[in-house]
Each structure stands twice: as C-alpha cells, then as structure tokens.
C-alpha cells in the first residue's frame, strides 16, 4: 500500500514514531494480518521481551492506507497515573486534530493530588468532545507502546472504560509484555479485537533464512536451520544477539551446528537485564527452582519447592509473559522457552541442589504413576538404585506391551552393571529390551546372569524363572533364523509361564504365529493368532489387544483378505485412540505403518504413503526394527511410479538405520536385497539382479524357509517370484512357467492367496507374450477371483505392459466389484504420457513430501499434518516450502493443482 506523509510539525517529541531498526527483516505476513484489525477498536500485541513488537508496529504504520493517520505514544512507569496518561492521550489526539479535546484537557489540569478525580464521568465528556473532531473516513491509529511499563490496576480500569466507549474514527494499538487486565470477551465475539501473540511473532523458517543470509550464512543445510529455529523457538532478539556474538568468533561452523544457548554471551546478559532483574525475589527463586524440569504443573512445582503457592506463581508468570510455554489447551502443563531455561539452569547454586530437586521430581512422578519421568529424574539425581527399583516395581507387562525400546535402552546405559544384574526381574526385563532391539549377543550375555539366582527359593519360582528363560531363548532363536529351536522354546514357555506373565506369553504366541506363516501352515497361524487375541481380551489391556490384532491382520493379509485386515488394523488403532500423541508407542507405529502397507496392496497409493511415513517416524523414535516393513513398501510404491532412484533411497535409508542400531544383518539384508533385485529387473539391469537372486535362491527357497526374517516370513516365496521374472528376462520362459506353476501349487496347498494371485498375474503376462491369449484369460480370471479380498497391487506387472488388453478384459466383467475398482485405477495412456513428460520438468518429490502434499490436498492444516505424520510443525512447514520450490509455485492451493495436473495426485 502507498505510504502516507504527515507533516512533522503536527507532532511533539513525545509522539515520535521510531523507524524500523537497521537490518530489520520485513514481515509482510504479519502486516497483512494487522490490516484486518483496522475495522475493529483494538489491536493488542502481547509477547515477552525481544519478540520485535515495536519494530513490527513501526513497519505496519509506514504501510497504513492513505486515508489513515497514526500517532505513536511511548509509555513509561510515570504514565501509570491515570491523570498523566490521559493528558498524554489528549496531547496525542491533539497533535493530529488541533481543536480536539481542549475543554477536557483544561478540566483534567484542575485535578488535585489530595482529591479523588471522577475519571469515568470526565472521560465520557472528553470522548464526546473529541468524537466531533474525529473523522471516520480518515481514522486515527493511536499506538500505546510498552503498556506494561505503565500498567496498574487503576489505569487498567480506566483504559477499559476508554475501550468500552471508544468513538468512531479512533483505533487503539497496544504493545505490551504482559496481558492487560481488561475484559474483552464481548469485543472478541463481535470481532472488534485483533490479538497477536508470541506464537505469531516467532520467526518462521523463511524469515530465519533471510536473517542468516543477510549475516553471510548462505550455505546452511535445512537440518542446521531447523536446529537453530528449534533452539531459539523463533525468538527474534535471541537470534540477533546470538548472530552478533557469532560475528566475533572463530568457531562459527561449530556454533551454527549447535545453535544458540541461553546461558551464554549476549543472550544471557539480555535475559538477565530485561527479564530476570525485573522480577520479584519470590518469582526469581521459583524460576530457578523449577528450571530443572522439562515440563511442570502446579502439583509438581509445589512438591519441588515444598510449598503450596505455585498456582499463584504460574498465574503471575502467565500474566507477565515471562517465557512460559503452555503444553495443553487446559492450561495444566507448562515448560519454559528453551533459551530462557538454559539461563535459569545455569543459575542453580550447585549440582547438589540440582540432584535434590531431581530426586523430588522423581518421587512426585512415581507417586502419580508416571514411570518414564520418574525413572529419568532418578537417574538425573544420580540415584541408580532408586531408578532400578522403579523399573523393577513397574508393570513389566506394560513395558512389554508398549515396547518403547529406545527408552529402556537409554535407562540401561545409565544403570551401573552391578545394579542391572542385582535381581532376576531386572535381568529378564532388560533381556527382553535387548532381544526386542535385535541385540542378540548382548541379550545372551545378560541372560547368563540369571544362573546366579538358580535354584530359586521355591519350586514355583524355579519353574517361573525357567519358563521366562525359555521365552527369551525362543525370541533370540527366532532372531538368529533358527525357527525350529524358536518353536520348541516358545511352545514350552507358553505351557510353563506363570499365569501373570501375560506379556511374555503373548510375545511367544506372536513368534509361534510368525513361524507358522513362514512354514506355510496358515491354518495353525490363524489358530495361534486367534488364541492371542482371546488372551489379550481376557487380560483387558488395550495395548496387548492391539498387538494381537496386528498379528491377526498379518495372517489375513497372507490369505488375501485385505479388506478384513484393514478393518482389523483400524479397530486396533481405535483401541489406542486415547494414547497421548506426545509419547511414542511401538504398537501404534506398527499399526499405522501396516495400515499404509495394506492400503498399498489395495492400490490406494497416496493414502498409503501418508500412513507409511507416519508409522515409520514413530517406529524410528521407538527404535522398532519393524519399520523395515514400511520402508520396503515405500520402495515398492516408488518403483511402481517409475521413481526407481527414490525407491533405492528408501532401501538405503532402511539399511542405514539398521547399521546405526547395530541390528544383525539376518534381520534385514535378504529382504532389502530382494527389493533391490526387483528394482534392477524393472530397470533391465540383469547383470546386477542375477547374481544376487541366485545367492538368495540358494539360501531361501521352498525346501528351506526357516531362515527368513520375522519381518518377511514369506521371503522364500517372493524370491521364487523374482527368480521367475529373471528367467523371463533372460529368455528362459519355459523354466519361468514351470517355477510359477510350482509356486501356484504350493500357494493353493497352504492358503497363500496373495502369492497365488501374484504368480497367476505373472503367468498371464508370459502367456500374452507367447500369444496364448486363451490361457492368459483363464489365468487372469483366476487372479481376479483371488482379488475379491481386496488385493489389487499384484496386477501391476500386467498394467505396466498390457494395459489396453487388461482394460478390455475388465470391461467384460464390469459388474464385478474388483474389476470396477481396477478400471477406475487404470491410467489413460495418452494422459499418462503427458503427465510423465510434464513431471520431467520438475524435481521429484520425496515420499515424505508426497505424504505431506496428500494431506494438504485433503484440506488439512499444518498442525493436522503434523499430528497425522508424527512430525514437528516446523518440519511440516519445511516440507511444504520444498514442495512449492520443486513444483515452481508459491501457495498450497497452487501446489495441489499442479500436482494433480502432473498426475502426482489423483
């Protein structure tokens, strides 16, 4: 908008509008938002020190529409007297409208300090007087800057009266570090107030990037920028002070990687002078004491301080905007701003004081049943024995149900070995943690320590310990690929485990069901998973039930019952709907990921990507190796879309994570290698695929299936499928036919419907190449019959090379539900080629970016995308920015439209 010019003679020195500071980063998004408040009566900008309130308003005033005028009234502590405040208020109005309020000003000057002055009555007359001089067609914006300096109970009451009777043509804009005590509900309802908070004023990624570039930091990666933004939480002054201090240092690279810290340098001095020094002594003590906490509420603060006035302390901090960040909508849990917390922790007198505070926090969390935090604070208090007692006294079954392995292993690192092996219960619990984390040797070594407690004091205890040892040995044997030994140990454990060891029995049943799938005994797998579901229901634990339903869904998937499997997974997720989103759960991760896997099998590619990304993120946070299932399906979907490079990236990332976690190669190497072979065959790189497939076939085949990983129990059958594809590609068509026929016979015998369906589709393609159309139609009809359970991904090879013939055949069966679904999913060849050509003009979106874009297309906000994908709000915004850059657009709606035009979104 054009800038307005006002003669400087119209202003006194009191009403000088400060210019924007040097190096100021323009904030057009906020100025645009402020413009929407010009129709109301109040704009309130309320945030802690250093968030750029005054600079923003100065920028905004320079861009006011030409019919607006503004005057800037900076306040100080002297203005807490209502008389002085209203004198300056009238002077400000008078500087724009020279005849306004003269009589009211004269009456105000007659007030006496020893006599009460009737401000309400005077203000009514004063507003009536100045209203005749104000012009609604040329309104006045009156800026009250730093209102917190003048704020008092008396002034709040009088300014409230002013707001209630504000004449037309006058708009107040107030900046403050603390929220004025005004009653604004009525004006909010009538949309007469625009409020800008700390959250709005925080720098966004693009604003931070602009600031960094202006300071000469032009080559920073997204991860470094993310870390700087996360540490600073977008605090403008903190970022500027940190960069200013950085300009005089030689270790800039390291400082940029670690990000700002509130306990150092100029940030520390600013916080001490502008925030801490301004607080009463009682508040200073409260801040220092509670700074040891990652999050806190009233009860925890009372316990930590051994007092009962924490509610009032928190109310004060909220009212005065002292860097307090709410963690829920109910106003129960809070934390401090990261940089503010850094400073407070640096102020603690001694490590002994800190340990004592951590010990009190641990006791409070333990009393309130919050085991995770209780253990964490016991370890911080350097009380490993207390931590071990908490772990040992916890519900072992609950830990096994949650299976948050990263948390358990983190505790293990902080517990001395002497404590860790001090009781059978701790040994067994951490053997489970190590076994579930695929740390087989470490689990084996720790398990030998159980011998010290044998024989047990009683026959019952002796049998219980032996049964738990058997269960653990079954888990380790399955991990090492010895299915026969695992079956023996787990079967014995199920019979001998004490009744109360529900979690261990459930894991054993899960292992047995997995081995049954591996052996092709689908009937027994069905029975075992059914028993597991019934056991979980009897126990009454939702986590157990969800895990059992997950195993049941995997058996249904093998049998081609994709619709039923999806329904079962969603039923399990519904059981977990009440679990807090801020915590990570391996069972929820597996279910979310498996929902994506099943959606992929249904051909719902975009929805599958969203679920897979969300599940993988949460599984990674839990250190759950089952994320291999998600990465493998991601690679399949990328390969189907002709994005082989991205597919290989997915497999490489899965392998990198396994290396980082030190997972034995038997868990992942064969299944990832098989996926690579599939991609190589798709690319025609037979020289790469052939040697690896032959090695895989020598180890994993129908005659020897026991070595397959628990994450891909049917590995040998899928190796057979790819061997058939290799034989076709190398001209050994008869051999491929024979291999597929044998696979079909095996699948029919053992109820492996998806394998049979996939083999028949591959056979159909071979027959079409040979001109044996009648036989090809016969195989297709059988494959379509097997697809009634919802598995349609198997038809991809046919779509890739014979789409028109496939469409003709489907049209003959258009009344069939599966045929109808497939017809709708088939691409129009001309449009498909056009989309591919167009897409080549743009950089490919990653799987995570596609998942974000899919949710944006569904109308999800950034926060909703964050919740659904289990990623931070900042990460969502980073992905959205990258999507716009790659698609060459500026807005979300444009990104969706272009992606749809390119065929990236349906």
Number of C-alpha atoms within 10 A of each C-alpha: 8 9 12 15 9 11 7 10 8 14 19 11 7 14 18 13 19 13 13 18 11 6 10 12 17 15 16 12 9 16 17 12 13 21 15 12 19 22 14 18 23 25 24 20 26 26 25 20 22 18 23 20 24 23 18 21 25 18 20 19 22 17 17 20 15 12 11 18 18 24 21 21 22 21 20 15 13 12 20 20 14 20 18 13 20 21 16 19 15 19 22 23 23 19 17 19 17 13 14 22 22 16 13 21 19 11 11 20 11 9 13 10 8 6 7 8 15 10 16 13 9 15 19 15 15 22 18 16 18 21 18 13 16 19 14 14 10 14 17 22 23 20 26 19 21 22 25 21 17 20 23 18 11 12 20 19 16 19 20 17 16 16 17 14 14 19 19 16 18 23 22 21 23 23 24 24 22 23 18 23 15 14 13 14 10 11 16 14 9 9 14 16 23 21 16 18 15 21 13 16 21 19 23 16 20 13 16 20 18 15 21 18 13 12 15 10 15 12 8 14 9 13 12 14 20 17 16 22 22 15 20 24 18 22 22 22 16 26 25 18 17 23 21 15 15 18 12 9 10 9 10 15 12 9 16 18 15 13 19 26 23 25 20 15 15 18 24 21 16 17 20 16 11 13 17 19 11 11 15 9 11 9 17 15 15 16 23 17 20 24 24 22 20 12 16 21 18 18 15 22 25 17 16 25 17 11 10 13 13 21 13 11 17 20 11 14 16 16 15 20 21 22 20 19 18 17 14 9 7 7 10 12 15 18 18 21 17 20 22 25 24 19 22 25 19 16 14 16 10 9 10 11 13 18 19 16 23 24 22 22 28 30 22 21 18 19 11 11 11 13 18 16 17 26 26 21 26 25 22 19 23 17 17 20 17 19 25 23 14 19 21 16 12 14 12 18 18 14 17 21 24 17 23 23 25 16 16 20 16 11 19 17 10 15 19 12 11 9 16 21 19 16 17 18 17 20 21 22 19 22 24 26 23 22 22 22 23 23 19 20 13 13 23 16 11 17 20 11 16 20 13 12 13 13 13 15 9 9 10 11 14 14 16 19 24 20 24 23 21 23 28 27 24 28 26 26 21 27 24 20 18 16 27 14 17 26 23 16 25 29 19 16 25 23 11 18 21 18 10 10 15 23 20 24 25 25 23 26 27 23 25 27 28 29 28 22 23 24 20 23 17 23 14 16 26 20 14 22 26 17 17 26 23 14 20 21 15 11 14 11 17 17 24 27 24 28 27 27 25 29 27 25 28 25 23 23 24 19 22 26 22 25 18 15 27 25 13 22 27 19 17 25 25 13 16 17 11 8 14 9 11 9 11 21 23 26 27 25 28 28 27 28 32 29 28 28 27 27 25 24 22 22 22 16 22 23 17 26 28 26 26 33 29 25 28 27 19 25 26 17 18 23 22 24 24 22 26 26 21 28 25 21 25 28 26 23 25 22 20 18 14 14 17 20 13 20 26 22 17 24 22 16 13 22 19 12 16 21 12 9 15 12 17 16 13 15 24 22 13 24 26 22 16 20 21 24 24 23 24 18 18 18 13 13 13 15 10 13 23 19 12 16 23 14 11 20 20 13 18 23 19 19 9 13 21 23 23 29 25 22 16 19 21 26 25 25 23 22 26 23 20 21 24 25 23 23 17 17 15 12 10 13 20 13 14 25 21 13 19 25 16 15 24 21 11 17 20 14 13 16 17 25 24 25 23 25 27 26 27 27 24 27 27 27 22 20 19 17 14 11 11 13 14 12 14 22 16 12 21 24 18 15 25 23 14 22 25 17 21 24 28 28 23 22 23 17 17 20 18 9 12 14 17 15 13 19 19 12 16 21 14 10 15 16 10 14 13 20 23 14 16 21 17 9 13 15 16 11 11 9 13 14 12 14 17 16 12 13 18 10 11 13 12 17 19 18 22 18 20 23 25 27 28 22 20 19 19 10 13 15 13 19 14 15 24 20 16 19 23 22 16 15 14 17 16 24 19 19 19 21 18 15 26 19 14 15 20 15 16 12 12 17 14 14 22 23 15 18 22 14 16 21 17 20 16 13
